[in-house]
């Protein structure tokens, strides 16, 4: 069910949500959190689709904030709030409100969003693009227990990564870090099997890949060795090599969903290591809403200041 509201208010939107739930016979009590997506018109469709897919695991109220420029609109459109309310099959397993804000309304998005938050439920804010320099100090970010950004969408990811180091606050995370979950799990499992002291680490990935930098910093912080970056053809992270006295521990994924694991003195084996969708990444982030201490460790892991070596 869809309800379109033009030149509306937060109170009218809340009443429309109640009307929609009554019409389809669905209560709000099954929803576990409020997801606030701050995006532009171009990226809104993909972000909403990802959130709706993730809602099958985490039923939620999704508030999509789209700030519109008024230059291309009539003068009377200069300060306005339009909304599209979706409930039932139109909104995954939760409910979705698309908020289009014009003029001064867009400067006070938190005042519009605040009355629409589910009472006594956690709040997560996700910026698919154009995240603020300091997410925890952003007016919408300040409402949230969890703040999700994505370094893959910025023009200079290494520069923005250093800003994230300086502005980190508990609750901050980034999808470039979430993309590493399978890599980190398999590296930890490999070290459990090998039981050898690691003396060196190398991460091979495409140039300026923020996930590769975070992985190198995490290895450096956790293993106490210098983690070097090597530029490969990609895509994303392709290989991790951990040096030991008995030989190298290697996880290699040049392309596709399959990787190979090589341990000293053992036969090579095949691992499933697929590139996950945005919906899968968001669903993972919603499974825990406390501070991600490992992300903080990776951010502040010392970094690899030398330029990556090209192969």
C-alpha positions as a Python dict, from the first residue, in 0.01 Angstrom:
ca = {
    (1, 'X'): (0, 0, 0),
    (2, 'X'): (128, 348, -90),
    (3, 'X'): (9, 683, 40),
    (4, 'X'): (141, 1002, -124),
    (5, 'X'): (148, 1323, 80),
    (6, 'X'): (234, 1664, -68),
    (7, 'X'): (341, 1969, 134),
    (8, 'X'): (289, 1771, 451),
    (9, 'X'): (406, 1751, 813),
    (10, 'X'): (554, 1485, 1039),
    (11, 'X'): (220, 1457, 1220),
    (12, 'X'): (35, 1385, 897),
    (13, 'X'): (294, 1124, 803),
    (14, 'X'): (253, 949, 1137),
    (15, 'X'): (-124, 940, 1088),
    (16, 'X'): (-74, 797, 738),
    (17, 'X'): (143, 520, 882),
    (18, 'X'): (-130, 433, 1132),
    (19, 'X'): (-391, 441, 856),
    (20, 'X'): (-180, 213, 636),
    (21, 'X'): (-120, -41, 913),
    (22, 'X'): (-490, -54, 995),
    (23, 'X'): (-580, -98, 629),
    (24, 'X'): (-360, -406, 590),
    (25, 'X'): (-399, -533, 947),
    (26, 'X'): (-29, -512, 1039),
    (27, 'X'): (87, -383, 1382),
    (28, 'X'): (407, -186, 1437),
    (29, 'X'): (516, -384, 1740),
    (30, 'X'): (707, -639, 1530),
    (31, 'X'): (960, -381, 1413),
    (32, 'X'): (1290, -384, 1599),
    (33, 'X'): (1458, -59, 1491),
    (34, 'X'): (1439, 258, 1284),
    (35, 'X'): (1668, 279, 982),
    (36, 'X'): (1733, 633, 854),
    (37, 'X'): (1881, 647, 504),
    (38, 'X'): (2026, 984, 398),
    (39, 'X'): (2080, 987, 24),
    (40, 'X'): (2014, 1167, -303),
    (41, 'X'): (1752, 1095, -567),
    (42, 'X'): (1997, 909, -791),
    (43, 'X'): (2094, 652, -527),
    (44, 'X'): (1764, 631, -341),
    (45, 'X'): (1617, 335, -533),
    (46, 'X'): (1913, 103, -474),
    (47, 'X'): (1941, 205, -108),
    (48, 'X'): (1570, 146, -44),
    (49, 'X'): (1588, -194, -216),
    (50, 'X'): (1885, -296, 0),
    (51, 'X'): (1710, -183, 319),
    (52, 'X'): (1389, -365, 225),
    (53, 'X'): (1583, -686, 156),
    (54, 'X'): (1763, -650, 491),
    (55, 'X'): (1426, -597, 664),
    (56, 'X'): (1339, -963, 607),
    (57, 'X'): (1596, -1034, 878),
    (58, 'X'): (1545, -711, 1074),
    (59, 'X'): (1186, -575, 1044),
    (60, 'X'): (1221, -199, 1069),
    (61, 'X'): (1075, 139, 994),
    (62, 'X'): (1285, 290, 717),
    (63, 'X'): (1295, 669, 684),
    (64, 'X'): (1456, 783, 359),
    (65, 'X'): (1576, 1145, 370),
    (66, 'X'): (1624, 1301, 26),
    (67, 'X'): (1729, 1665, 30),
    (68, 'X'): (1622, 1837, -291),
    (69, 'X'): (1768, 2154, -439),
    (70, 'X'): (1503, 2421, -500),
    (71, 'X'): (1668, 2610, -787),
    (72, 'X'): (1492, 2398, -1047),
    (73, 'X'): (1152, 2432, -880),
    (74, 'X'): (891, 2705, -854),
    (75, 'X'): (930, 2968, -584),
    (76, 'X'): (636, 2826, -387),
    (77, 'X'): (820, 2490, -371),
    (78, 'X'): (1111, 2650, -191),
    (79, 'X'): (1024, 2519, 157),
    (80, 'X'): (826, 2199, 150),
    (81, 'X'): (809, 1839, 271),
    (82, 'X'): (666, 1567, 47),
    (83, 'X'): (633, 1207, 161),
    (84, 'X'): (559, 865, 20),
    (85, 'X'): (439, 616, 281),
    (86, 'X'): (478, 246, 199),
    (87, 'X'): (342, -36, 413),
    (88, 'X'): (281, -404, 355),
    (89, 'X'): (433, -572, 50),
    (90, 'X'): (554, -235, -78),
    (91, 'X'): (802, -208, 211),
    (92, 'X'): (956, -549, 272),
    (93, 'X'): (857, -674, 616),
    (94, 'X'): (847, -329, 779),
    (95, 'X'): (736, 11, 658),
    (96, 'X'): (909, 278, 452),
    (97, 'X'): (865, 655, 440),
    (98, 'X'): (1040, 848, 162),
    (99, 'X'): (1086, 1209, 274),
    (100, 'X'): (1167, 1467, 5),
    (101, 'X'): (1275, 1791, 167),
    (102, 'X'): (1295, 2127, -10),
    (103, 'X'): (1460, 2450, 99),
    (104, 'X'): (1489, 2528, 469),
    (105, 'X'): (1316, 2203, 563),
    (106, 'X'): (1624, 2013, 441),
    (107, 'X'): (1837, 2210, 688),
    (108, 'X'): (1632, 2071, 977),
    (109, 'X'): (1594, 1708, 871),
    (110, 'X'): (1642, 1588, 1228),
    (111, 'X'): (1332, 1781, 1340),
    (112, 'X'): (1128, 1602, 1073),
    (113, 'X'): (1273, 1259, 1149),
    (114, 'X'): (1260, 1273, 1529),
    (115, 'X'): (877, 1243, 1566),
    (116, 'X'): (878, 947, 1322),
    (117, 'X'): (1126, 729, 1511),
    (118, 'X'): (987, 411, 1664),
    (119, 'X'): (957, 466, 2042),
    (120, 'X'): (1210, 282, 2259),
    (121, 'X'): (1381, 123, 1957),
    (122, 'X'): (1741, 163, 1835),
    (123, 'X'): (1816, 404, 1552),
    (124, 'X'): (2060, 335, 1269),
    (125, 'X'): (2162, 604, 1019),
    (126, 'X'): (2312, 500, 683),
    (127, 'X'): (2467, 734, 429),
    (128, 'X'): (2500, 538, 99),
    (129, 'X'): (2677, 845, -49),
    (130, 'X'): (2793, 1188, 66),
    (131, 'X'): (2842, 1103, 432),
    (132, 'X'): (2933, 1394, 664),
    (133, 'X'): (3295, 1440, 769),
    (134, 'X'): (3201, 1366, 1129),
    (135, 'X'): (2899, 1130, 1136),
    (136, 'X'): (2850, 1138, 1514),
    (137, 'X'): (2827, 1519, 1514),
    (138, 'X'): (2578, 1531, 1227),
    (139, 'X'): (2226, 1622, 1351),
    (140, 'X'): (2083, 1297, 1216),
    (141, 'X'): (2387, 1094, 1321),
    (142, 'X'): (2346, 1224, 1676),
    (143, 'X'): (2008, 1048, 1695),
    (144, 'X'): (2159, 707, 1620),
    (145, 'X'): (2322, 423, 1812),
    (146, 'X'): (2485, 307, 1486),
    (147, 'X'): (2615, 519, 1196),
    (148, 'X'): (2704, 348, 866),
    (149, 'X'): (2915, 508, 592),
    (150, 'X'): (3080, 366, 279),
    (151, 'X'): (3431, 464, 171),
    (152, 'X'): (3376, 290, -164),
    (153, 'X'): (3150, 575, -275),
    (154, 'X'): (3391, 865, -216),
    (155, 'X'): (3634, 1015, -464),
    (156, 'X'): (3941, 1007, -237),
    (157, 'X'): (3888, 711, -1),
    (158, 'X'): (4234, 723, 159),
    (159, 'X'): (4191, 1090, 248),
    (160, 'X'): (3845, 1031, 393),
    (161, 'X'): (3975, 726, 582),
    (162, 'X'): (4217, 950, 770),
    (163, 'X'): (3926, 1179, 861),
    (164, 'X'): (3739, 876, 995),
    (165, 'X'): (4038, 800, 1218),
    (166, 'X'): (4026, 1149, 1367),
    (167, 'X'): (3648, 1168, 1410),
    (168, 'X'): (3569, 810, 1515),
    (169, 'X'): (3307, 772, 1788),
    (170, 'X'): (3160, 448, 1929),
    (171, 'X'): (2879, 342, 1695),
    (172, 'X'): (3059, 445, 1375),
    (173, 'X'): (3123, 180, 1111),
    (174, 'X'): (3182, 155, 738),
    (175, 'X'): (3069, -95, 474),
    (176, 'X'): (3426, -124, 346),
    (177, 'X'): (3500, -284, 685),
    (178, 'X'): (3192, -506, 667),
    (179, 'X'): (3310, -636, 329),
    (180, 'X'): (3609, -785, 511),
    (181, 'X'): (3413, -1009, 751),
    (182, 'X'): (3463, -1327, 548),
    (183, 'X'): (3831, -1245, 491),
    (184, 'X'): (3892, -1189, 861),
    (185, 'X'): (3705, -1506, 960),
    (186, 'X'): (3908, -1719, 719),
    (187, 'X'): (4238, -1564, 820),
    (188, 'X'): (4158, -1627, 1187),
    (189, 'X'): (4063, -1989, 1106),
    (190, 'X'): (4384, -2038, 906),
    (191, 'X'): (4597, -1911, 1194),
    (192, 'X'): (4412, -2141, 1435),
    (193, 'X'): (4510, -2434, 1214),
    (194, 'X'): (4868, -2328, 1144),
    (195, 'X'): (4958, -2229, 1504),
    (196, 'X'): (5267, -2045, 1378),
    (197, 'X'): (5409, -1705, 1464),
    (198, 'X'): (5349, -1459, 1180),
    (199, 'X'): (5655, -1255, 1087),
    (200, 'X'): (5523, -1056, 789),
    (201, 'X'): (5197, -968, 616),
    (202, 'X'): (5108, -858, 263),
    (203, 'X'): (4767, -749, 134),
    (204, 'X'): (4720, -740, -245),
    (205, 'X'): (4431, -536, -388),
    (206, 'X'): (4338, -281, -649),
    (207, 'X'): (4477, 69, -598),
    (208, 'X'): (4311, 298, -339),
    (209, 'X'): (4093, 19, -205),
    (210, 'X'): (3974, 124, 144),
    (211, 'X'): (3895, -232, 252),
    (212, 'X'): (4252, -340, 173),
    (213, 'X'): (4389, -54, 382),
    (214, 'X'): (4163, -145, 674),
    (215, 'X'): (4261, -511, 643),
    (216, 'X'): (4630, -421, 645),
    (217, 'X'): (4584, -204, 954),
    (218, 'X'): (4386, -477, 1131),
    (219, 'X'): (4656, -737, 1059),
    (220, 'X'): (4922, -497, 1175),
    (221, 'X'): (4739, -422, 1501),
    (222, 'X'): (4645, -782, 1579),
    (223, 'X'): (4967, -957, 1470),
    (224, 'X'): (5220, -690, 1566),
    (225, 'X'): (5392, -699, 1225),
    (226, 'X'): (5429, -448, 947),
    (227, 'X'): (5150, -513, 691),
    (228, 'X'): (5252, -411, 340),
    (229, 'X'): (5017, -316, 57),
    (230, 'X'): (5071, -443, -297),
    (231, 'X'): (4860, -319, -589),
    (232, 'X'): (4707, -592, -804),
    (233, 'X'): (4454, -586, -1088),
    (234, 'X'): (4170, -652, -843),
    (235, 'X'): (3881, -662, -811),
    (236, 'X'): (3889, -552, -447),
    (237, 'X'): (4115, -756, -216),
    (238, 'X'): (4270, -1044, -413),
    (239, 'X'): (4537, -1201, -189),
    (240, 'X'): (4664, -1203, 169),
    (241, 'X'): (5005, -1353, 247),
    (242, 'X'): (5122, -1416, 602),
    (243, 'X'): (5487, -1511, 638),
    (244, 'X'): (5599, -1769, 896),
    (245, 'X'): (5922, -1958, 962),
    (246, 'X'): (5768, -2266, 795),
    (247, 'X'): (5642, -2084, 485),
    (248, 'X'): (5356, -1860, 375),
    (249, 'X'): (4990, -1880, 471),
    (250, 'X'): (4806, -1759, 160),
    (251, 'X'): (4443, -1687, 83),
    (252, 'X'): (4408, -1605, -286),
    (253, 'X'): (4090, -1486, -459),
    (254, 'X'): (4184, -1336, -797),
    (255, 'X'): (3822, -1329, -920),
    (256, 'X'): (3481, -1484, -860),
    (257, 'X'): (3328, -1633, -544),
    (258, 'X'): (3597, -1898, -479),
    (259, 'X'): (3935, -1860, -303),
    (260, 'X'): (4219, -2100, -232),
    (261, 'X'): (4389, -2146, 105),
    (262, 'X'): (4750, -2259, 124),
    (263, 'X'): (4906, -2360, 457),
    (264, 'X'): (5269, -2472, 502),
    (265, 'X'): (5298, -2848, 465),
    (266, 'X'): (4928, -2899, 379),
    (267, 'X'): (4743, -2950, 47),
    (268, 'X'): (4573, -2648, -108),
    (269, 'X'): (4203, -2625, -36),
    (270, 'X'): (3911, -2431, -181),
    (271, 'X'): (3706, -2175, 14),
    (272, 'X'): (3379, -1994, -59),
    (273, 'X'): (3459, -1622, -50),
    (274, 'X'): (3197, -1436, -247),
    (275, 'X'): (3150, -1062, -288),
    (276, 'X'): (2834, -990, -88),
    (277, 'X'): (2549, -759, -186),
    (278, 'X'): (2477, -430, -13),
    (279, 'X'): (2164, -583, 144),
    (280, 'X'): (2375, -861, 299),
    (281, 'X'): (2622, -606, 435),
    (282, 'X'): (2344, -393, 587),
    (283, 'X'): (2181, -702, 739),
    (284, 'X'): (2512, -791, 905),
    (285, 'X'): (2553, -443, 1047),
    (286, 'X'): (2205, -456, 1198),
    (287, 'X'): (2282, -775, 1390),
    (288, 'X'): (2480, -579, 1647),
    (289, 'X'): (2417, -222, 1749),
    (290, 'X'): (2690, -175, 2008),
    (291, 'X'): (3030, -22, 1934),
    (292, 'X'): (3241, -210, 1678),
    (293, 'X'): (3571, -227, 1866),
    (294, 'X'): (3748, -418, 1587),
    (295, 'X'): (3663, -140, 1341),
    (296, 'X'): (3813, 113, 1581),
    (297, 'X'): (4127, -103, 1611),
    (298, 'X'): (4154, -127, 1232),
    (299, 'X'): (4114, 249, 1190),
    (300, 'X'): (4386, 323, 1443),
    (301, 'X'): (4606, 27, 1359),
    (302, 'X'): (4899, 250, 1264),
    (303, 'X'): (4843, 240, 892),
    (304, 'X'): (5093, 158, 622),
    (305, 'X'): (5242, 491, 539),
    (306, 'X'): (5455, 377, 248),
    (307, 'X'): (5300, 385, -101),
    (308, 'X'): (5160, 48, -218),
    (309, 'X'): (5392, -148, -445),
    (310, 'X'): (5261, -224, -795),
    (311, 'X'): (5289, -571, -944),
}
